[in-house]
Amino acid sequence: DILKLIRRMGRETFERYFLRAEDNISVQELPAACGITEAEVKRVQDFLLAFSVRAEFFDVSTRTSVGGDTLPSGVMGRHITRLARLDVMADGEISFELMSPHLGRGRYDIQYDHFQALTKSATLTPEEKRHLKAFIRRLELINWRQNTLFRILDMLCHAQRYYLQTKDTLKKTVLSQRQMARHLSVAPSTVNRAIQDRSIVLPWEEEVLLEELFCLRKDLCLDVLGDGEIKDPHLMEKSDIKIQEYLRTSVGIVVPRRTVNTYRRLMEKAESDQKEHKDKEQ
């Protein structure tokens, strides 16, 4: 019945006055603007609020643990919130649909002149003024948080577009949380908190943690060498110079010879651990 109401007012009207809510219009003016009754406006608003709460707190994620495995019933794990669903557009660019209408709504418009006038007037009691100031600080925090989160997601989608288009992990772009923080002019801890316990659904319907779209140079190089070793089992037996050239031609990364030796040791350790794990299983 709510969908019938939305269709009746029209998609553009619904998005303008309920989803984005960018127009400075009072609640009393909404019925006339949308062509529905005041009671119906209230029902749509209540529906959006309930939908946002469910998307934020009750949408069961497949990522209930660090490894991505579903934990047994009764076992507490991380509470992961699905942030968005990604898709590849016709021109190859990556689009994302936010799961919560609250996140898609944008920023709260705070009228600071009116706020200052209220705090200086005798209309409000001292207690009400304290509550108002605390409320404004919360709105500012929400604005800052949503703006940062949106920018992080937008930059990640653009940086990793070749990987998201092809599902090829070797086409990931090197991008750390620290680099992201520098680009957005925020502290690295801000980026870390913004992405913590949030996941996205990739174009091929796989759900991953947002932090997994970041890629360190070391991880990309090890992936490339691991893939190269499958094609050429003697790859890691070659000289440092040849491995340097292989990384440069494969992903355009130039690494010093000392780093090549580090990668050798890491791959040897990974192979040893894998063999030990297989022996234990047998």
Backbone as CSV, one residue per row, in Angstrom:
resi,resn,N_x,N_y,N_z,CA_x,CA_y,CA_z,C_x,C_y,C_z
1,ASP,0.829,-1.219,0.000,0.000,0.000,0.000,0.865,1.272,0.000
2,ILE,2.031,1.196,0.647,2.935,2.357,0.625,3.489,2.568,-0.778
3,LEU,3.804,1.475,-1.472,4.311,1.586,-2.845,3.259,2.214,-3.764
4,LYS,1.990,1.894,-3.521,0.924,2.512,-4.314,0.890,4.018,-4.089
5,LEU,1.101,4.439,-2.829,1.148,5.871,-2.513,2.295,6.556,-3.249
6,ILE,3.474,5.893,-3.229,4.664,6.463,-3.878,4.446,6.572,-5.379
7,ARG,3.859,5.519,-5.976,3.595,5.565,-7.422,2.584,6.655,-7.750
8,ARG,1.626,6.860,-6.850,0.592,7.875,-7.094,1.177,9.283,-7.119
9,MET,2.120,9.549,-6.188,2.722,10.884,-6.185,3.793,11.044,-7.260
10,GLY,4.318,9.909,-7.761,5.341,9.959,-8.809,6.743,9.821,-8.229
11,ARG,7.603,9.131,-8.955,8.953,8.867,-8.477,9.733,10.154,-8.216
12,GLU,9.658,11.099,-9.157,10.425,12.343,-9.011,10.003,13.107,-7.750
13,THR,8.685,13.168,-7.510,8.179,13.860,-6.320,8.627,13.150,-5.047
14,PHE,8.540,11.819,-5.058,8.949,11.036,-3.888,10.423,11.263,-3.558
15,GLU,11.270,11.180,-4.569,12.710,11.375,-4.341,13.007,12.803,-3.887
16,ARG,12.304,13.758,-4.464,12.572,15.165,-4.151,12.199,15.512,-2.718
17,TYR,11.012,15.083,-2.273,10.515,15.527,-0.976,10.755,14.534,0.172
18,PHE,11.016,13.250,-0.166,11.189,12.263,0.901,12.602,11.688,0.967
19,LEU,13.158,11.300,-0.177,14.498,10.711,-0.155,15.575,11.773,0.027
20,ARG,15.616,12.731,-0.902,16.646,13.782,-0.811,16.252,14.867,0.173
21,ALA,14.968,15.216,0.181,14.436,16.239,1.099,15.287,17.501,1.099
22,GLU,15.664,17.953,-0.114,16.545,19.118,-0.223,15.771,20.442,-0.192
23,ASP,14.484,20.389,-0.513,13.688,21.629,-0.536,13.348,22.059,0.887
24,ASN,13.436,23.342,1.128,13.107,23.884,2.455,11.590,24.051,2.542
25,ILE,10.916,22.931,2.835,9.458,22.930,2.850,8.984,22.355,4.175
26,SER,7.950,22.931,4.743,7.460,22.491,6.046,6.610,21.237,5.901
27,VAL,6.384,20.556,7.008,5.565,19.344,7.020,4.138,19.663,6.590
28,GLN,3.653,20.853,6.960,2.279,21.254,6.612,2.127,21.469,5.097
29,GLU,3.229,21.813,4.417,3.167,22.072,2.973,3.348,20.816,2.129
30,LEU,3.840,19.740,2.750,4.116,18.515,2.009,2.892,17.892,1.322
31,PRO,1.729,17.787,2.000,0.579,17.163,1.341,0.215,17.822,0.010
32,ALA,0.187,19.155,-0.010,-0.166,19.857,-1.242,0.894,19.650,-2.323
33,ALA,2.167,19.657,-1.930,3.255,19.487,-2.890,3.273,18.085,-3.491
34,CYS,2.867,17.077,-2.693,2.929,15.684,-3.140,1.600,15.162,-3.671
35,GLY,0.534,15.914,-3.460,-0.776,15.471,-3.945,-1.371,14.340,-3.131
36,ILE,-1.019,14.261,-1.840,-1.576,13.241,-0.954,-1.996,13.912,0.349
37,THR,-2.673,13.163,1.212,-3.166,13.746,2.450,-2.055,13.814,3.507
38,GLU,-2.322,14.550,4.578,-1.357,14.674,5.674,-1.106,13.319,6.340
39,ALA,-2.159,12.524,6.482,-2.019,11.186,7.078,-1.158,10.291,6.199
40,GLU,-1.311,10.430,4.889,-0.516,9.606,3.962,0.950,10.034,3.972
41,VAL,1.225,11.328,4.131,2.598,11.819,4.270,3.255,11.176,5.480
42,LYS,2.493,11.134,6.586,3.016,10.542,7.822,3.328,9.057,7.626
43,ARG,2.486,8.353,6.888,2.702,6.921,6.649,3.970,6.685,5.830
44,VAL,4.211,7.517,4.821,5.421,7.373,3.996,6.670,7.665,4.832
45,GLN,6.589,8.698,5.665,7.728,9.039,6.526,8.029,7.913,7.519
46,ASP,6.986,7.348,8.119,7.168,6.245,9.061,7.767,5.024,8.362
47,PHE,7.313,4.781,7.132,7.839,3.647,6.366,9.335,3.819,6.097
48,LEU,9.744,5.021,5.679,11.164,5.270,5.392,12.016,5.134,6.644
49,LEU,11.489,5.603,7.758,12.231,5.478,9.015,12.409,4.006,9.382
50,ALA,11.336,3.225,9.287,11.411,1.798,9.614,12.340,1.067,8.642
51,PHE,12.283,1.436,7.380,13.134,0.816,6.354,14.611,1.093,6.646
52,SER,14.929,2.333,7.013,16.315,2.716,7.315,16.836,1.965,8.535
53,VAL,16.003,1.874,9.577,16.415,1.162,10.790,16.672,-0.306,10.481
54,ARG,15.794,-0.921,9.693,15.968,-2.334,9.348,17.229,-2.540,8.517
55,ALA,17.488,-1.646,7.558,18.680,-1.772,6.725,19.949,-1.625,7.553
56,GLU,19.903,-0.776,8.574,21.089,-0.494,9.387,21.343,-1.584,10.420
57,PHE,20.277,-2.131,11.027,20.473,-3.013,12.178,19.993,-4.453,11.995
58,PHE,19.064,-4.694,11.052,18.474,-6.024,10.982,18.692,-6.733,9.650
59,ASP,19.431,-6.119,8.733,19.723,-6.769,7.454,20.834,-7.789,7.697
60,VAL,20.506,-9.078,7.678,21.482,-10.111,8.023,22.552,-10.197,6.948
61,SER,23.802,-9.970,7.364,24.918,-10.010,6.431,25.512,-11.404,6.384
62,THR,26.055,-11.778,5.221,26.756,-13.054,5.104,28.130,-12.965,5.736
63,ARG,28.576,-11.731,6.008,29.889,-11.547,6.621,29.732,-11.367,8.118
64,THR,29.636,-12.483,8.838,29.462,-12.405,10.286,30.758,-12.673,11.031
65,SER,31.834,-12.895,10.287,33.143,-13.094,10.908,34.202,-12.532,9.992
66,VAL,35.429,-12.417,10.482,36.520,-11.837,9.692,36.777,-12.636,8.438
67,GLY,36.672,-13.960,8.538,36.953,-14.810,7.387,35.814,-14.910,6.400
68,GLY,34.652,-14.371,6.757,33.520,-14.414,5.850,32.613,-15.607,6.061
69,ASP,32.978,-16.537,6.963,32.155,-17.707,7.213,31.005,-17.363,8.155
70,THR,29.876,-17.991,7.936,28.740,-17.788,8.828,28.989,-18.547,10.124
71,LEU,28.851,-17.880,11.230,29.116,-18.490,12.521,27.953,-19.385,12.950
72,PRO,28.221,-20.399,13.775,27.143,-21.267,14.267,26.105,-20.464,15.050
73,SER,24.906,-20.972,15.090,23.828,-20.296,15.820,24.201,-20.112,17.282
74,GLY,23.953,-18.909,17.803,24.250,-18.628,19.200,25.637,-18.087,19.444
75,VAL,26.486,-18.095,18.398,27.847,-17.584,18.549,27.883,-16.124,18.098
76,MET,28.379,-15.270,18.956,28.414,-13.839,18.654,29.563,-13.535,17.701
77,GLY,29.319,-12.742,16.685,30.352,-12.311,15.749,30.265,-10.817,15.532
78,ARG,30.980,-10.323,14.557,30.920,-8.902,14.238,29.569,-8.568,13.615
79,HIS,29.030,-7.415,13.976,27.789,-6.957,13.346,28.175,-6.173,12.099
80,ILE,27.968,-6.776,10.942,28.336,-6.158,9.671,27.106,-5.510,9.051
81,THR,27.251,-4.262,8.617,26.156,-3.546,7.966,26.433,-3.425,6.477
82,ARG,25.497,-3.900,5.666,25.639,-3.738,4.213,25.445,-2.275,3.865
83,LEU,26.450,-1.709,3.198,26.412,-0.294,2.878,25.776,-0.030,1.518
84,ALA,26.185,-0.800,0.514,25.723,-0.507,-0.846,25.867,-1.733,-1.734
85,ARG,25.200,-1.671,-2.863,25.309,-2.694,-3.907,25.937,-2.030,-5.137
86,LEU,27.003,-2.636,-5.677,27.721,-2.062,-6.808,27.241,-2.677,-8.118
87,ASP,27.372,-1.906,-9.191,26.998,-2.394,-10.515,27.901,-1.734,-11.547
88,VAL,28.119,-2.416,-12.669,28.935,-1.875,-13.757,28.003,-1.265,-14.792
89,MET,28.195,0.013,-15.082,27.352,0.707,-16.056,27.825,0.413,-17.481
90,ALA,27.026,0.842,-18.463,27.340,0.558,-19.868,28.676,1.158,-20.298
91,ASP,29.052,2.312,-19.714,30.318,2.959,-20.084,31.504,2.416,-19.277
92,GLY,31.264,1.393,-18.448,32.356,0.802,-17.679,32.555,1.398,-16.307
93,GLU,31.906,2.514,-16.027,32.041,3.127,-14.708,31.220,2.328,-13.682
94,ILE,31.583,2.495,-12.419,30.925,1.736,-11.350,29.905,2.627,-10.646
95,SER,28.692,2.140,-10.543,27.655,2.862,-9.797,27.376,2.111,-8.510
96,PHE,26.851,2.809,-7.517,26.484,2.125,-6.281,25.137,2.615,-5.786
97,GLU,24.363,1.639,-5.286,23.053,1.933,-4.710,23.154,1.738,-3.206
98,LEU,22.942,2.797,-2.452,23.004,2.710,-0.989,21.809,1.933,-0.469
99,MET,22.055,1.062,0.511,20.995,0.208,1.038,20.001,0.979,1.906
100,SER,20.475,2.024,2.576,19.614,2.756,3.500,19.186,4.095,2.913
101,PRO,17.882,4.419,2.923,17.434,5.739,2.459,18.078,6.866,3.263
102,HIS,18.386,6.582,4.528,19.020,7.592,5.382,20.377,8.012,4.819
103,LEU,21.165,7.032,4.325,22.474,7.344,3.758,22.347,8.045,2.412
104,GLY,21.289,7.715,1.666,21.113,8.331,0.359,20.512,9.720,0.420
105,ARG,20.044,10.115,1.588,19.324,11.385,1.707,20.239,12.591,1.567
106,GLY,21.490,12.456,1.969,22.399,13.599,1.875,22.626,14.233,3.228
107,ARG,22.973,15.515,3.217,23.346,16.213,4.438,22.178,17.029,4.991
108,TYR,22.146,17.166,6.310,21.158,18.037,6.948,21.556,19.493,6.708
109,ASP,20.576,20.306,6.369,20.803,21.735,6.155,20.595,22.461,7.484
110,ILE,21.693,22.879,8.100,21.638,23.552,9.399,21.666,25.067,9.185
111,GLN,20.631,25.746,9.615,20.552,27.209,9.467,21.182,27.855,10.703
112,TYR,22.480,28.134,10.577,23.245,28.594,11.741,22.797,29.976,12.238
113,ASP,22.351,30.839,11.321,21.878,32.172,11.742,20.664,32.037,12.661
114,HIS,19.744,31.163,12.259,18.548,30.945,13.060,18.916,30.275,14.395
115,PHE,19.878,29.355,14.334,20.332,28.669,15.538,20.944,29.659,16.539
116,GLN,21.798,30.553,16.045,22.419,31.549,16.920,21.370,32.479,17.537
117,ALA,20.387,32.853,16.717,19.324,33.737,17.219,18.527,33.058,18.330
118,LEU,18.266,31.766,18.159,17.522,31.016,19.185,18.300,30.924,20.490
119,THR,19.605,30.681,20.389,20.408,30.520,21.603,20.558,31.837,22.368
120,LYS,20.394,32.971,21.664,20.531,34.268,22.319,19.201,34.844,22.786
121,SER,18.108,34.271,22.266,16.789,34.815,22.616,16.309,34.265,23.952
122,ALA,15.222,34.859,24.434,14.625,34.408,25.697,13.511,33.392,25.452
123,THR,13.353,32.973,24.200,12.283,32.035,23.859,12.495,30.675,24.512
124,LEU,13.765,30.235,24.566,14.083,28.920,25.117,14.629,29.035,26.531
125,THR,14.382,28.017,27.304,14.958,27.962,28.655,16.433,27.559,28.541
126,PRO,17.229,27.816,29.598,18.642,27.398,29.558,18.811,25.911,29.261
127,GLU,17.918,25.074,29.818,18.015,23.627,29.565,17.722,23.307,28.103
128,GLU,16.706,23.985,27.538,16.379,23.764,26.122,17.521,24.215,25.216
129,LYS,18.194,25.298,25.582,19.338,25.768,24.786,20.478,24.748,24.802
130,ARG,20.707,24.128,25.963,21.749,23.101,26.046,21.400,21.901,25.163
131,HIS,20.131,21.493,25.209,19.683,20.380,24.370,19.817,20.725,22.889
132,LEU,19.488,21.960,22.538,19.570,22.391,21.143,21.013,22.352,20.649
133,LYS,21.945,22.841,21.459,23.361,22.828,21.071,23.863,21.396,20.884
134,ALA,23.454,20.513,21.797,23.865,19.107,21.694,23.282,18.471,20.433
135,PHE,22.036,18.836,20.119,21.377,18.307,18.926,22.091,18.768,17.653
136,ILE,22.467,20.043,17.596,23.182,20.581,16.430,24.523,19.874,16.261
137,ARG,25.218,19.610,17.364,26.498,18.895,17.281,26.312,17.491,16.710
138,ARG,25.203,16.841,17.080,24.920,15.512,16.539,24.645,15.578,15.039
139,LEU,23.903,16.596,14.613,23.638,16.765,13.180,24.930,17.024,12.411
140,GLU,25.806,17.837,12.968,27.100,18.113,12.320,27.919,16.842,12.195
141,LEU,27.887,16.005,13.238,28.623,14.746,13.217,28.071,13.816,12.138
142,ILE,26.740,13.754,12.017,26.112,12.926,10.983,26.486,13.433,9.597
143,ASN,26.434,14.755,9.398,26.824,15.337,8.110,28.252,14.972,7.752
144,TRP,29.149,15.148,8.717,30.565,14.879,8.490,30.796,13.404,8.185
145,ARG,30.119,12.542,8.952,30.290,11.100,8.787,29.773,10.644,7.424
146,GLN,28.568,11.084,7.052,27.990,10.643,5.794,28.769,11.181,4.607
147,ASN,29.227,12.425,4.696,29.998,13.002,3.607,31.302,12.228,3.413
148,THR,31.991,11.905,4.517,33.243,11.165,4.447,33.016,9.765,3.886
149,LEU,31.978,9.089,4.358,31.677,7.732,3.913,31.350,7.703,2.424
150,PHE,30.574,8.671,1.975,30.207,8.735,0.557,31.453,8.963,-0.302
151,ARG,32.338,9.857,0.132,33.555,10.147,-0.624,34.489,8.938,-0.669
152,ILE,34.568,8.207,0.442,35.396,6.997,0.475,34.874,5.976,-0.533
153,LEU,33.563,5.739,-0.506,32.961,4.758,-1.408,33.131,5.176,-2.863
154,ASP,32.940,6.456,-3.142,33.070,6.974,-4.509,34.502,6.797,-5.017
155,MET,35.485,7.123,-4.174,36.885,7.007,-4.582,37.294,5.552,-4.757
156,LEU,36.822,4.669,-3.859,37.138,3.250,-3.973,36.588,2.654,-5.266
157,CYS,35.352,2.994,-5.596,34.728,2.472,-6.815,35.498,2.910,-8.058
158,HIS,35.964,4.166,-8.051,36.718,4.665,-9.207,38.104,4.028,-9.268
159,ALA,38.784,3.937,-8.116,40.145,3.394,-8.090,40.173,1.913,-8.475
160,GLN,39.173,1.145,-8.056,39.160,-0.298,-8.300,38.223,-0.688,-9.439
161,ARG,37.937,0.235,-10.350,36.953,-0.032,-11.397,37.381,-1.184,-12.327
162,TYR,38.694,-1.325,-12.599,39.137,-2.399,-13.499,38.948,-3.764,-12.844
163,TYR,39.179,-3.836,-11.554,38.922,-5.080,-10.821,37.425,-5.368,-10.772
164,LEU,36.610,-4.345,-10.511,35.166,-4.523,-10.402,34.536,-4.852,-11.754
165,GLN,35.170,-4.432,-12.844,34.659,-4.739,-14.181,34.975,-6.177,-14.586
166,THR,36.112,-6.697,-14.120,36.613,-7.979,-14.617,36.634,-9.110,-13.598
167,LYS,36.529,-8.778,-12.298,36.647,-9.765,-11.211,38.061,-10.314,-11.104
168,ASP,39.016,-9.653,-11.741,40.411,-10.087,-11.736,41.156,-9.351,-10.622
169,THR,41.554,-10.069,-9.563,42.225,-9.423,-8.427,43.561,-8.807,-8.815
170,LEU,44.163,-9.280,-9.907,45.450,-8.737,-10.353,45.291,-7.346,-10.970
171,LYS,44.041,-6.929,-11.175,43.789,-5.601,-11.742,43.403,-4.585,-10.675
172,LYS,43.606,-4.968,-9.407,43.366,-4.010,-8.335,44.399,-2.894,-8.399
173,THR,44.006,-1.714,-7.934,44.909,-0.568,-7.853,45.441,-0.456,-6.430
174,VAL,46.736,-0.191,-6.318,47.331,-0.030,-4.987,46.738,1.216,-4.327
175,LEU,46.079,1.017,-3.218,45.453,2.129,-2.493,45.326,1.734,-1.025
176,SER,46.005,2.451,-0.148,45.942,2.167,1.287,44.986,3.145,1.958
177,GLN,44.599,2.828,3.185,43.742,3.730,3.951,44.461,5.047,4.224
178,ARG,45.771,4.976,4.401,46.547,6.199,4.638,46.542,7.095,3.400
179,GLN,46.667,6.493,2.218,46.612,7.272,0.975,45.232,7.893,0.790
180,MET,44.202,7.120,1.110,42.834,7.630,1.023,42.663,8.824,1.956
181,ALA,43.175,8.714,3.175,43.055,9.795,4.157,43.734,11.067,3.656
182,ARG,44.918,10.914,3.049,45.618,12.092,2.508,44.804,12.739,1.401
183,HIS,44.215,11.921,0.554,43.429,12.446,-0.570,42.193,13.197,-0.077
184,LEU,41.561,12.694,0.991,40.340,13.309,1.516,40.617,14.385,2.566
185,SER,41.918,14.540,2.920,42.331,15.523,3.940,41.683,15.237,5.293
186,VAL,41.704,13.968,5.674,41.223,13.562,6.994,42.279,12.673,7.636
187,ALA,42.109,12.362,8.915,43.049,11.490,9.614,42.826,10.042,9.183
188,PRO,43.897,9.217,9.137,43.725,7.801,8.790,42.726,7.087,9.695
189,SER,42.682,7.482,10.969,41.735,6.851,11.893,40.289,7.145,11.492
190,THR,40.067,8.296,10.845,38.722,8.652,10.380,38.263,7.690,9.292
191,VAL,39.152,7.398,8.358,38.837,6.446,7.286,38.577,5.068,7.887
192,ASN,39.424,4.662,8.821,39.294,3.345,9.439,37.957,3.197,10.156
193,ARG,37.557,4.236,10.906,36.276,4.170,11.629,35.093,4.187,10.668
194,ALA,35.214,4.945,9.582,34.101,5.068,8.635,33.792,3.743,7.937
195,ILE,34.825,2.957,7.646,34.614,1.715,6.895,34.452,0.500,7.805
196,GLN,34.689,0.685,9.097,34.679,-0.453,10.026,33.315,-1.137,10.069
197,ASP,33.340,-2.454,9.903,32.130,-3.295,9.994,31.069,-2.916,8.965
198,ARG,31.523,-2.454,7.813,30.592,-2.154,6.711,30.989,-2.986,5.497
199,SER,29.999,-3.496,4.811,30.269,-4.338,3.647,29.556,-3.792,2.417
200,ILE,29.961,-4.296,1.259,29.311,-3.946,-0.005,29.089,-5.221,-0.810
201,VAL,28.106,-5.179,-1.695,27.828,-6.311,-2.574,28.414,-5.980,-3.944
202,LEU,29.354,-6.808,-4.393,30.048,-6.575,-5.656,29.140,-6.888,-6.845
203,PRO,29.504,-6.449,-8.056,28.633,-6.681,-9.223,28.312,-8.146,-9.471
204,TRP,29.170,-9.084,-9.006,28.905,-10.510,-9.200,28.255,-11.141,-7.965
205,GLU,27.614,-10.298,-7.128,26.798,-10.727,-5.985,27.609,-11.274,-4.806
206,GLU,28.901,-11.043,-4.771,29.714,-11.444,-3.617,29.758,-10.291,-2.621
207,GLU,29.538,-10.607,-1.354,29.591,-9.574,-0.319,30.975,-9.560,0.315
208,VAL,31.616,-8.396,0.335,32.946,-8.260,0.940,32.939,-7.068,1.883
209,LEU,33.842,-7.083,2.837,34.010,-5.927,3.713,34.581,-4.778,2.906
210,LEU,34.185,-3.573,3.239,34.649,-2.388,2.514,36.172,-2.284,2.566
211,GLU,36.763,-2.720,3.678,38.217,-2.638,3.826,38.945,-3.533,2.824
212,GLU,38.248,-4.542,2.273,38.878,-5.464,1.336,39.073,-4.850,-0.045
213,LEU,38.461,-3.697,-0.303,38.684,-3.019,-1.585,39.976,-2.212,-1.571
214,PHE,40.537,-1.995,-0.378,41.851,-1.369,-0.317,42.889,-2.424,-0.695
215,CYS,44.023,-1.976,-1.221,45.026,-2.924,-1.685,46.424,-2.370,-1.410
216,LEU,47.214,-3.092,-0.624,48.599,-2.705,-0.364,49.496,-3.199,-1.490
217,ARG,50.595,-2.500,-1.729,51.520,-2.878,-2.803,52.056,-4.291,-2.593
218,LYS,52.378,-4.618,-1.333,52.920,-5.945,-1.033,51.920,-7.042,-1.405
219,ASP,50.651,-6.843,-1.048,49.636,-7.857,-1.330,49.448,-8.056,-2.830
220,LEU,49.443,-6.954,-3.586,49.274,-7.062,-5.036,50.461,-7.781,-5.661
221,CYS,51.685,-7.448,-5.213,52.882,-8.099,-5.754,52.875,-9.598,-5.456
222,LEU,52.486,-9.967,-4.242,52.439,-11.388,-3.887,51.383,-12.131,-4.706
223,ASP,50.251,-11.473,-4.957,49.217,-12.092,-5.805,49.730,-12.312,-7.216
224,VAL,50.429,-11.303,-7.751,50.977,-11.396,-9.109,52.017,-12.508,-9.195
225,LEU,52.900,-12.584,-8.206,53.934,-13.631,-8.205,53.315,-15.011,-8.021
226,GLY,52.276,-15.099,-7.169,51.595,-16.380,-6.980,50.928,-16.844,-8.264
227,ASP,50.291,-15.908,-8.977,49.665,-16.233,-10.256,50.729,-16.613,-11.286
228,GLY,51.863,-15.876,-11.262,52.947,-16.171,-12.206,53.567,-17.530,-11.958
229,GLU,53.625,-17.933,-10.676,54.219,-19.229,-10.336,53.341,-20.380,-10.812
230,ILE,52.042,-20.151,-10.887,51.141,-21.181,-11.421,51.439,-21.407,-12.903
231,LYS,51.684,-20.312,-13.621,51.983,-20.404,-15.056,53.405,-20.894,-15.303
232,ASP,54.324,-20.482,-14.445,55.730,-20.866,-14.564,56.249,-21.306,-13.193
233,PRO,56.250,-22.628,-12.907,56.664,-23.126,-11.590,58.083,-22.732,-11.184
234,HIS,58.895,-22.328,-12.140,60.293,-21.966,-11.845,60.486,-20.448,-11.733
235,LEU,59.374,-19.712,-11.670,59.470,-18.246,-11.645,60.316,-17.751,-10.482
236,MET,60.054,-18.255,-9.273,60.750,-17.753,-8.096,62.184,-18.254,-7.989
237,GLU,62.600,-19.127,-8.896,63.991,-19.580,-8.936,64.853,-18.651,-9.791
238,LYS,64.200,-17.733,-10.491,64.916,-16.808,-11.358,65.594,-15.721,-10.540
239,SER,66.433,-14.929,-11.177,67.199,-13.890,-10.489,66.288,-12.753,-10.030
240,ASP,66.799,-11.976,-9.089,66.042,-10.831,-8.584,65.702,-9.857,-9.697
241,ILE,66.655,-9.662,-10.608,66.444,-8.704,-11.705,65.285,-9.155,-12.591
242,LYS,65.202,-10.470,-12.874,64.132,-10.973,-13.734,62.768,-10.873,-13.032
243,ILE,62.775,-11.104,-11.727,61.512,-10.971,-10.980,61.100,-9.507,-10.908
244,GLN,62.077,-8.615,-10.728,61.785,-7.171,-10.762,61.136,-6.794,-12.084
245,GLU,61.679,-7.307,-13.183,61.156,-6.997,-14.511,59.758,-7.592,-14.691
246,TYR,59.541,-8.791,-14.114,58.232,-9.422,-14.217,57.163,-8.580,-13.530
247,LEU,57.469,-8.056,-12.346,56.520,-7.207,-11.622,56.291,-5.890,-12.361
248,ARG,57.343,-5.355,-12.930,57.216,-4.075,-13.640,56.333,-4.219,-14.867
249,THR,56.523,-5.289,-15.641,55.727,-5.475,-16.865,54.307,-5.947,-16.554
250,SER,54.136,-6.660,-15.430,52.806,-7.197,-15.096,51.873,-6.138,-14.528
251,VAL,52.355,-5.380,-13.537,51.487,-4.397,-12.870,52.106,-3.003,-12.781
252,GLY,53.263,-2.803,-13.419,53.881,-1.479,-13.435,54.460,-1.049,-12.106
253,ILE,54.809,-2.012,-11.250,55.377,-1.690,-9.941,56.876,-2.001,-9.946
254,VAL,57.673,-1.001,-9.588,59.116,-1.180,-9.499,59.489,-1.371,-8.031
255,VAL,60.104,-2.515,-7.720,60.490,-2.794,-6.338,62.000,-3.005,-6.260
256,PRO,62.626,-2.620,-5.164,64.065,-2.859,-4.994,64.362,-4.343,-4.792
257,ARG,65.639,-4.741,-5.016,66.015,-6.147,-4.912,65.798,-6.682,-3.488
258,ARG,66.027,-5.842,-2.493,65.817,-6.284,-1.118,64.360,-6.674,-0.893
259,THR,63.442,-5.931,-1.510,62.018,-6.244,-1.386,61.691,-7.556,-2.078
260,VAL,62.358,-7.833,-3.197,62.157,-9.102,-3.906,62.510,-10.266,-2.989
261,ASN,63.609,-10.125,-2.256,64.003,-11.178,-1.314,62.958,-11.359,-0.214
262,THR,62.371,-10.247,0.239,61.304,-10.326,1.247,60.118,-11.105,0.697
263,TYR,59.745,-10.820,-0.568,58.629,-11.522,-1.193,58.925,-13.014,-1.324
264,ARG,60.173,-13.361,-1.638,60.562,-14.772,-1.734,60.295,-15.489,-0.408
265,ARG,60.762,-14.873,0.686,60.616,-15.485,2.007,59.148,-15.637,2.395
266,LEU,58.348,-14.599,2.072,56.926,-14.658,2.397,56.217,-15.776,1.634
267,MET,56.578,-15.939,0.363,55.947,-16.980,-0.448,56.387,-18.363,0.008
268,GLU,57.666,-18.486,0.379,58.162,-19.764,0.901,57.446,-20.136,2.193
269,LYS,57.246,-19.134,3.060,56.549,-19.378,4.323,55.100,-19.777,4.068
270,ALA,54.449,-19.093,3.103,53.059,-19.416,2.778,52.935,-20.836,2.252
271,GLU,53.882,-21.244,1.411,53.873,-22.602,0.867,54.107,-23.624,1.969
272,SER,55.032,-23.301,2.889,55.326,-24.197,4.003,54.115,-24.356,4.918
273,ASP,53.444,-23.242,5.218,52.247,-23.289,6.069,51.135,-24.092,5.413
274,GLN,50.991,-23.915,4.089,49.948,-24.628,3.359,50.217,-26.138,3.360
275,LYS,51.493,-26.509,3.182,51.854,-27.915,3.185,51.626,-28.526,4.560
276,GLU,51.988,-27.771,5.617,51.801,-28.244,6.984,50.322,-28.437,7.302
277,HIS,49.503,-27.525,6.800,48.054,-27.630,7.019,47.488,-28.870,6.336
278,LYS,47.974,-29.176,5.123,47.501,-30.352,4.396,47.920,-31.633,5.103
279,ASP,49.156,-31.627,5.613,49.650,-32.812,6.335,48.810,-33.094,7.569
280,LYS,48.414,-32.014,8.286,47.592,-32.172,9.486,46.223,-32.728,9.135
281,GLU,45.671,-32.271,8.011,44.354,-32.765,7.594,44.401,-34.238,7.252
282,GLN,45.528,-34.654,6.613,45.681,-36.066,6.252,45.900,-36.937,7.499
